[in-house]
Amino acid sequence: MSAEQPPDQITRRGFLNAIIIVFGAVIALVVAVPGIGYLIAPALGRKRPQAEWDAVAEAAQLTPSATPFKAVFTQQVQDAWVTVSVQRTVWITYQGPDRIQVLSGRCTHLGCTVHWDAARGLFACPCHGGLYNDKGQVIGGPPPRPLHRLDAKLEGGKLSVRGDQYA
């Protein structure tokens, strides 16, 4: 007993096939849209302006000396949609307005904070024994590179560094 269907009516099998195709397309979109967004987001994301300078010290703090001193400053960093305040450490050696050395306070091995060991006259990383001379060059331990040197300028009574260079 097979009854013939008119050609303009949809069969139950055809209807179920259409529903499965629609649900499959919806599921594919739900998975694909975030995946595509994840892949192209870095290209569309906002970046910190390259010429942004962060004040790290007052001019009154700068006295000519061959001994570096520590300066801690707060930097605004954008991470995806969130802007956070991050404390950064730099080591400043000031020997005159045209002789300023600013070194990052992060070890190039694993990013630990280095400190100045005045007795030995060098920077030391307490985590893994990294040692740097007063110019930031590696003299011992596992660090693969010297301490990062930052561009600095003395202007308006403040010493500033290029924030995009902090590593």
C-alpha positions as CSV (number, residue, x, y, z in Angstrom):
1,M,0.0,0.0,0.0
2,S,2.1,2.7,-1.2
3,A,0.3,6.0,-1.6
4,E,1.9,8.5,-4.0
5,Q,2.6,11.9,-2.6
6,P,2.0,15.0,-4.8
7,P,5.3,16.5,-5.9
8,D,4.7,19.8,-4.1
9,Q,4.3,18.2,-0.6
10,I,7.3,17.5,1.6
11,T,7.8,14.1,3.0
12,R,8.5,13.4,6.7
13,R,12.0,12.2,5.7
14,G,12.6,15.4,3.7
15,F,11.4,17.5,6.7
16,L,13.8,15.7,9.1
17,N,16.7,16.1,6.7
18,A,16.0,19.9,6.5
19,I,15.8,20.2,10.3
20,I,19.1,18.3,10.7
21,I,20.8,20.5,8.1
22,V,19.6,23.7,9.8
23,F,20.7,22.5,13.3
24,G,24.1,21.5,11.8
25,A,24.6,24.9,10.3
26,V,23.6,26.6,13.6
27,I,26.1,24.5,15.5
28,A,28.8,25.1,13.0
29,L,28.3,28.9,13.3
30,V,28.3,28.7,17.1
31,V,31.7,27.0,16.9
32,A,33.2,28.9,14.0
33,V,32.4,32.5,14.9
34,P,34.4,32.5,18.2
35,G,37.2,30.6,16.6
36,I,37.5,33.1,13.8
37,G,37.3,35.9,16.3
38,Y,40.1,34.4,18.3
39,L,42.3,34.2,15.3
40,I,41.8,37.7,14.0
41,A,41.4,39.6,17.4
42,P,45.2,40.3,17.7
43,A,45.2,42.1,14.4
44,L,42.2,44.2,15.4
45,G,43.1,44.8,19.1
46,R,44.1,48.1,20.5
47,K,47.8,48.6,21.2
48,R,49.6,50.9,23.5
49,P,50.9,54.0,21.6
50,Q,54.6,53.6,20.8
51,A,55.6,57.0,21.9
52,E,54.0,56.9,25.4
53,W,56.4,57.7,28.1
54,D,56.1,56.7,31.8
55,A,57.5,58.9,34.5
56,V,59.8,56.9,36.8
57,A,61.6,59.5,38.9
58,E,61.7,63.1,39.9
59,A,64.7,65.2,38.8
60,A,65.4,66.0,42.5
61,Q,66.1,62.2,43.0
62,L,68.8,62.2,40.4
63,T,72.3,62.8,41.9
64,P,75.4,62.0,39.9
65,S,76.6,58.6,41.0
66,A,78.0,55.4,39.4
67,T,75.7,53.4,41.8
68,P,72.3,52.5,40.3
69,F,69.2,53.2,42.3
70,K,65.9,51.5,42.2
71,A,62.7,53.3,40.9
72,V,59.3,51.7,41.1
73,F,56.5,53.1,38.9
74,T,53.0,52.1,37.9
75,Q,52.2,51.5,34.3
76,Q,48.8,51.1,32.7
77,V,48.7,48.0,30.5
78,Q,45.8,46.9,28.3
79,D,45.2,43.1,28.3
80,A,42.4,42.4,25.9
81,W,39.5,44.4,27.1
82,V,40.8,45.1,30.6
83,T,43.3,47.9,31.5
84,V,45.3,47.0,34.6
85,S,47.9,48.9,36.7
86,V,51.2,47.0,36.9
87,Q,54.1,47.9,39.1
88,R,57.4,48.0,37.3
89,T,61.0,48.3,38.5
90,V,63.9,50.0,36.8
91,W,67.4,50.6,37.9
92,I,68.7,54.1,37.1
93,T,72.4,55.2,36.9
94,Y,72.6,59.0,36.6
95,Q,75.9,60.6,35.8
96,G,74.6,63.8,34.2
97,P,71.7,64.9,31.9
98,D,73.3,63.3,28.9
99,R,74.6,60.2,30.7
100,I,71.5,58.3,32.0
101,Q,71.3,54.6,32.0
102,V,67.9,52.9,32.8
103,L,67.8,49.1,33.0
104,S,64.7,46.9,33.3
105,G,64.4,45.3,36.8
106,R,63.4,42.0,35.3
107,C,65.8,39.1,34.8
108,T,66.0,37.9,31.2
109,H,65.9,34.3,32.3
110,L,62.4,33.9,33.8
111,G,61.4,37.5,34.6
112,C,62.3,37.6,38.3
113,T,63.1,41.0,39.9
114,V,66.8,41.6,40.1
115,H,68.4,43.6,43.0
116,W,71.6,45.6,43.2
117,D,74.2,43.9,45.4
118,A,76.4,46.9,46.5
119,A,79.0,44.7,48.2
120,R,79.8,42.9,44.9
121,G,78.9,45.8,42.6
122,L,76.5,43.8,40.4
123,F,72.9,43.0,39.8
124,A,71.8,39.6,41.1
125,C,68.7,37.5,40.5
126,P,67.7,35.7,43.7
127,C,65.7,33.0,41.9
128,H,68.3,31.2,39.7
129,G,71.6,32.9,40.4
130,G,71.7,35.2,37.4
131,L,74.4,37.9,37.6
132,Y,74.8,41.1,35.6
133,N,77.4,43.8,35.8
134,D,76.6,47.5,36.3
135,K,75.9,47.9,32.6
136,G,73.4,45.0,32.6
137,Q,75.7,42.5,30.8
138,V,75.4,38.9,31.8
139,I,78.4,37.7,33.9
140,G,77.0,34.5,35.4
141,G,74.1,32.2,35.7
142,P,71.4,31.1,33.2
143,P,70.2,34.5,31.8
144,P,70.3,34.3,27.9
145,R,70.5,38.1,27.4
146,P,71.6,41.3,29.1
147,L,69.1,43.4,31.1
148,H,66.9,45.3,28.8
149,R,68.0,49.0,28.4
150,L,65.2,51.5,28.2
151,D,65.2,54.8,26.3
152,A,65.0,57.7,28.8
153,K,64.4,61.4,28.7
154,L,64.7,64.1,31.3
155,E,61.9,66.6,30.8
156,G,59.8,68.9,32.9
157,G,61.5,67.9,36.1
158,K,60.8,64.1,35.6
159,L,62.8,61.2,34.2
160,S,60.6,59.2,31.9
161,V,61.1,55.9,30.0
162,R,59.3,54.6,26.9
163,G,56.7,52.3,28.4
164,D,56.4,50.1,25.3
165,Q,60.0,49.0,25.7
166,Y,59.6,47.6,29.2
167,A,60.4,43.9,29.1
